[in-house]
């Protein structure tokens, strides 16, 4: 199966699972999804793929669903709940990084086969981990801020697609700029950095476009436990 077709299917699976999580658990389900996505996105980002002729990392879909989650919280439960989810995601990401870095320090015994694989996944440089944390926190808070600024001007549900897309596009632009700058400046040539920035941002915009119908769908769903 071509990567492009699999990527679209993968995106739809992510969105459907997010919707299902909300249907089953309501607002708590959105918070739980953010916890899942912050961890899995940072694992998936280790895998490099070619999509639509662009070199990209795999974690962009999972990471994009975090913006879908915070926009859904913003729309249905307000700014304070969305910001709470952002800080919760930041704590979970930081905690997972700290815990796994300590876990890697344990000396494996002669029967262990997991250590080299765990090191490949979680043994990233602190600079990259720091870039991920800073980019996540700043971009997510910006997403919530922009979403509510637009909502004050265009409060109607028919303008939800504008709130969602403008907030996501601008915050993802900042997210990509922060991550690439902190993680890679000084380690790569400028042309390579620009290429990484453009390709990453384009893939994120494709995810943002695909998630728009699901933002509307969240608004129409009544959770089982609320």
N, C-alpha and C positions, 0 to 999 in steps of 0.2 A: 504494500500500500504506500503511495507517495506520501512524503512528509506533510505536504500541504493539506491533503485530505484528512490525514490523521490529526493534524493540528486543529482543524475546524471541528472534527468530532470530539477531540480532547477538550476544546473550549466549551462546547455545548454540554459535555458531561460535567465539567466543573460548574457551569451555571445551573444545570438541573439539580445537581447535588446541593448546591447552595440554596436553591428554592425549596428543596425537600427538607433541608435542615431547618429552614424558617417555618415551614408548614408544621413540622413535628414539634418544634421546641420554641417557636416564637422569637421574641427578642433575645432570649438566652441562646437560641440557636445561631443567631448572627454573631454574638460574642464568641461562641464556640468555633464558628467557622473562621473568624479572624485568628484565633489561636492556632488552628490547623494550618491556615494559609501562610502565616508568618514563618512557621517552621518548614513546611514542605517547599515553599518557594525558594528558600535559601539552600535547600538540598538540591532541588531540581536545577538551580542556576549553575551547578557544576557540569551539567551536560550541555555540550555544544551541538547545535544542529544547523542545517541549511534550510531556510524557508523562503519560498518565492524568490530565490536567487540571493537571499540575504543571509549572512552568517549571524546567528543569534543564539541566545541561551534559552533553555526550556522553561525557566521559571516565570516568564513574563505573564502567562495565562493565570497561574495561581496567584501571583502578586497582584494582577489586575482585579481579581475578585475581591481583594481587600478594599479597593476603592468602591466597588459595587456595594460591598457590605456597609461601609461608612456612609455612602450616599443614601442607602436604604434606611439606615438608622436616622440620618438627618431628616429625611422626608417624613418618616412615620413617628419617630419618637423625640425628635428635637436635637438641637446642637449639643447640649450637655451630655446626652447619651452617646452621641457620635464621638465627642472628644474623649469620653471615658473609655470607649472601645479602642481609640488610637493609643492612649497611654497603656492600656492593658496589653495591646499587641507589642508595644515597645518593651514592656517589662518581660513578656514571654520570650521575645527574641533575645534580649540581653541575658535572661536566665538560662536559656538553652545554650547560648554560646559559652557562658561561664561554666556551666555544668559539664558540657562535653570537653572543654579544654582541660578541666581537672581530670575527667575520666581517662583522657588520653595519656596522662602522666603515669598511670598505673603500669607497672611492668607486667606484660603478659607472660603466662607460663609456657612451657614447651608444647602444650597441646592446643594453644590458641591459634586460630586462623583469622580472627576478625580484626586484629589491630591494624594491619596495613590498609584494610578497606575503610576502617573508621578514620584513619589518618587522612586518607584521600578525600573523604567527604567533609570531615569536621576540622581537619588540621589546617585551616586557612590562616593567612596572616592576619594579625590584629588590625592592620591598616584597612584591609578589605572588610573585616567585621565592623570596624568603626564606621567606615563609609556606609555600610548597609544600615546601621542603626541611625546615623544622622540623617541620611536620605529618607528613611522611612518616617521618622518623627516629623521632620520639617514638611515633607510633601503631604502627609496625611492631615496635619493640622491646617495646612493651606487649603487642601481640598474641602474640608468642613467649613472653613471661613468663607471661601468663594461661593460655595453652594448656598450658604445662608444669606450672603450679600445679594446674590441674584434672586433668591426666593423673596426677599423683601420688595424687590422691584417687579418681579414676575411671579406672583404667588400661585397662579392658576396651575392645575395639574397638567394642562396642555403644554405648559412650558417646562415640564419636568425634564424633557430630553435636553433642553438647553442648560439647565442647572447641572445635570449629570455630566454632559459632555464637556462643557466649558471648564467646570471645576476639575474634572479628571484630566483633561488635556494639559491645562496649565500646571497642575500639581505634578503630573507625570513628567512634564518637561523639566521642572525644577528637580524632581527626584533623580532623573537621569543625569542631569548636569552635576549635581552634588556627588552622586556615587562615582561617576567616571573621574571627576576631578580629584576627589580624595583618594580613591583607590589606585589610580593609574598615572597621574601626572608625575613626570620625572622618571617613569619606568618604561614609557613607550614614546615613540615618535608622535608628533602632533597629528600627522595624517592618519595614523592608526587610531588615535583617540577620537578624532572627528568621525571616522568610519564606525567605530563602536557606538558612539553617541547617536549617530543618525539611524543606524540599523536597529538599535535597541528602542529608540523612540518610535520609529515606524511600526514595529511589532506591537508596542504598547497601545498605539492609536488604533490598530486593528482590533485589539481586545476591547478597547473602550467602545468602538462602534458596535461590536457584537453584543455587548452587555446591555445596551439601551432598552431593548424590549423587556428584559428581565427586571429592570428597575420599575417599569410600569406594572409588570406582573406581580411583584412584591406588594404593590399598593392594593391589589385586588384580592390578595390571598388572606383568608382568616385563619390564623394558626389554631391548632387543635387545643392548645392549653391556655389561650388568652380569651 
